């Protein structure tokens, strides 16, 4: 399920270093998992790796490891996220394969 509650009113804070204090700018409010109480972090140090895109007449697929987008406290070693759009019909098939430390939990 995808949820879009709309956008907040943009203010000076939206474009400042305090933008992530606004709930709508936080990863927990963008269909992203919170793991061990940790949301995805901002900045170049926290980004997906091994990003690959492929397309054919039948489908388009985007794949990436989102584990590096989380701080070490999340306990994730790899998290392969794949989204595939099958053409010829309206379907989107998200899949997730996760490898994490034994104490890691997600919500």
VODREN-67282 format. One line per 10 residues: number of its first residue (from 1); their letters; for each residue x, y, z of C-alpha. Coordinates in steps of 0.02 Angstrom, whole numbers, plus 50000, padded with zeros to 5 digits. Layout:
! residues N
NUM	A	X:Y:Z; ... $
END
This chain:
! residues 107
1	XXXXXXXXXX	50000:50000:50000; 50061:50174:49957; 50004:50320:50061; 50021:50503:50014; 49953:50624:50143; 49998:50772:50037; 50130:50901:50067; 50150:51021:50211; 50158:51208:50188; 50336:51251:50142 $
11	XXXXXXXXXX	50424:51369:50261; 50602:51427:50289; 50627:51273:50402; 50588:51160:50253; 50746:51223:50167; 50857:51231:50322; 50965:51110:50419; 50812:51079:50529; 50706:51007:50388; 50709:50831:50462 $
21	XXXXXXXXXX	50625:50894:50620; 50468:50910:50511; 50372:50745:50518; 50334:50745:50332; 50520:50754:50290; 50568:50601:50394; 50592:50430:50314; 50462:50348:50427; 50329:50447:50335; 50387:50395:50161 $
31	XXXXXXXXXX	50345:50209:50154; 50516:50163:50222; 50541:50039:50363; 50603:50089:50536; 50726:49956:50598; 50774:49941:50783; 50700:50113:50806; 50813:50183:50670; 50748:50278:50520; 50847:50301:50360 $
41	XXXXXXXXXX	50969:50444:50383; 51003:50593:50272; 51164:50641:50184; 51282:50562:50059; 51352:50441:50187; 51179:50360:50199; 51127:50306:50025; 51081:50148:49933; 51220:50054:49844; 51226:49928:49703 $
51	XXXXXXXXXX	51084:50019:49614; 51034:49935:49451; 50896:49971:49327; 50843:49863:49182; 50699:49876:49062; 50624:49769:48926; 50462:49765:48829; 50390:49655:48967; 50449:49742:49126; 50551:49878:49209 $
61	XXXXXXXXXX	50649:49839:49367; 50744:49943:49495; 50854:49853:49621; 50963:49923:49763; 51041:49881:49930; 50961:50001:50055; 51058:49941:50208; 51189:50080:50193; 51048:50209:50209; 51029:50158:50392 $
71	XXXXXXXXXX	51148:50191:50538; 51246:50046:50612; 51125:50042:50761; 50992:49970:50644; 51096:49811:50632; 51065:49782:50447; 51203:49703:50342; 51113:49696:50174; 50937:49739:50120; 50904:49710:49937 $
81	XXXXXXXXXX	50749:49803:49880; 50677:49763:49709; 50529:49848:49627; 50466:49779:49462; 50333:49852:49350; 50258:49722:49235; 50200:49801:49072; 50038:49754:48985; 49943:49766:49147; 49949:49875:49299 $
91	XXXXXXXXXX	50053:49783:49426; 50199:49827:49535; 50288:49690:49630; 50399:49754:49772; 50509:49623:49854; 50631:49635:49997; 50770:49518:50047; 50847:49564:50214; 51001:49506:50306; 51028:49579:50478 $
101	XXXXXXX	51110:49545:50643; 51013:49425:50757; 50956:49564:50874; 50885:49677:50737; 50697:49698:50727; 50591:49801:50610; 50420:49879:50618 $
END
